[in-house]
Amino acid sequence: MFQLYLMGGIYILLGFAHFTHTEFYRPLMPQFLPAHSLLIYLSGFAEILLGLGVFFSLTRNYALWGIMFMLTVFMIIHINMLFPGNRLGVSLGLLWLRIPLQFLLVYWAYINT
């Protein structure tokens, strides 16, 4: 149960960061996506909502499947950053490490469904 509270807490904190540190997320947004500010706020809201959903047995499975979907969608950003000109000064090796980490986070949600 602790890991579920940890997971929920992480997503809630990261979700609030979308509202308090919006400018951090703006350069990460791929240019081909529209309405960057709106997408940053919507993804933050989704992270908060899904993080809260993990805490309650009635909503837990919905939240966990939502987290898996959200992380899959966020893969667009991670893959986009692998292209030259989109790396924002981050080493290519570190950017490549984020891909398996994303799959591990999806797996973490999946094993709790």
Rosetta blueprint (number, residue, H / E / L):
1 M L
2 F H
3 Q H
4 L H
5 Y H
6 L H
7 M H
8 G H
9 G H
10 I H
11 Y H
12 I H
13 L H
14 L H
15 G H
16 F H
17 A H
18 H H
19 F H
20 T H
21 H L
22 T H
23 E H
24 F H
25 Y H
26 R H
27 P H
28 L H
29 M L
30 P L
31 Q L
32 F L
33 L L
34 P L
35 A L
36 H H
37 S H
38 L H
39 L H
40 I H
41 Y H
42 L H
43 S H
44 G H
45 F H
46 A H
47 E H
48 I H
49 L H
50 L H
51 G H
52 L H
53 G H
54 V H
55 F L
56 F L
57 S L
58 L L
59 T L
60 R H
61 N H
62 Y H
63 A H
64 L H
65 W H
66 G H
67 I H
68 M H
69 F H
70 M H
71 L H
72 T H
73 V H
74 F H
75 M H
76 I H
77 I H
78 H H
79 I H
80 N H
81 M L
82 L L
83 F L
84 P L
85 G L
86 N L
87 R L
88 L L
89 G L
90 V L
91 S L
92 L H
93 G H
94 L H
95 L H
96 W H
97 L H
98 R H
99 I H
100 P H
101 L H
102 Q H
103 F H
104 L H
105 L H
106 V H
107 Y H
108 W H
109 A H
110 Y H
111 I L
112 N L
113 T L
